[in-house]
Amino acid sequence: MLLNELLSDKGNMYEALILLSEAINPSLDKYAHEIEAFYQSSKAPSPQVSISQGSLKVVFDGIQFSIIQNCEASVAEESKTLAQLAESDQAQISEVSCRFELSSTPDYDMLYFNDYLFMLQAADKMGKVWAFKSADGAFI
């Protein structure tokens, strides 16, 4: 997916690019494991977590989060552009060649905002990552 497409408003309530440090090479399986582990240890209702056709789906009664891993050649070039927007770690971010792309179905009442944050925290459990909120054009 190209950076221009991700920066446009596609109607998804929650979106983020999760840039992965070159020191780690996590898979969708590892990400799914971290999400499941989080919900098993919390009191929050557990979602259905599945991987199909290169996409990790995290499904609750009222929303679906989708996560794909993108390691296309364009990611390395786009990381150089994104690094210019970062307040720190610019050199590391500019070297990123793989990322997770998180999106969701709409959540107009923000009932699943905390779950969105949990998705970001689960990625952080795998190692050094940076989350870029596409809609705002800024790192979070």
QUIWO-V783649 format. One record per residue. N is the residue number from 1. RES is the residue in one small letter. SS is DSSP state (a for helix, b for strand, c for the rest). Layout:
N|RES|SS, N|RES|SS
This chain:
1|m|c, 2|l|c, 3|l|a, 4|n|a, 5|e|a, 6|l|a, 7|l|a, 8|s|c, 9|d|c, 10|k|c, 11|g|c, 12|n|c, 13|m|c, 14|y|c, 15|e|b, 16|a|b, 17|l|b, 18|i|b, 19|l|b, 20|l|b, 21|s|c, 22|e|c, 23|a|c, 24|i|c, 25|n|c, 26|p|c, 27|s|c, 28|l|a, 29|d|a, 30|k|a, 31|y|a, 32|a|a, 33|h|a, 34|e|a, 35|i|a, 36|e|a, 37|a|a, 38|f|a, 39|y|a, 40|q|a, 41|s|c, 42|s|c, 43|k|c, 44|a|c, 45|p|c, 46|s|c, 47|p|c, 48|q|b, 49|v|b, 50|s|b, 51|i|b, 52|s|b, 53|q|c, 54|g|c, 55|s|b, 56|l|b, 57|k|b, 58|v|b, 59|v|b, 60|f|c, 61|d|c, 62|g|c, 63|i|c, 64|q|b, 65|f|b, 66|s|b, 67|i|b, 68|i|b, 69|q|b, 70|n|b, 71|c|c, 72|e|c, 73|a|a, 74|s|a, 75|v|a, 76|a|a, 77|e|a, 78|e|a, 79|s|a, 80|k|a, 81|t|a, 82|l|a, 83|a|a, 84|q|c, 85|l|c, 86|a|c, 87|e|c, 88|s|c, 89|d|c, 90|q|a, 91|a|a, 92|q|a, 93|i|a, 94|s|a, 95|e|c, 96|v|c, 97|s|c, 98|c|c, 99|r|b, 100|f|b, 101|e|b, 102|l|b, 103|s|b, 104|s|b, 105|t|c, 106|p|c, 107|d|c, 108|y|c, 109|d|c, 110|m|c, 111|l|c, 112|y|c, 113|f|a, 114|n|a, 115|d|a, 116|y|a, 117|l|a, 118|f|a, 119|m|a, 120|l|a, 121|q|a, 122|a|a, 123|a|a, 124|d|a, 125|k|c, 126|m|c, 127|g|c, 128|k|c, 129|v|b, 130|w|b, 131|a|b, 132|f|b, 133|k|b, 134|s|c, 135|a|c, 136|d|c, 137|g|c, 138|a|b, 139|f|b, 140|i|c
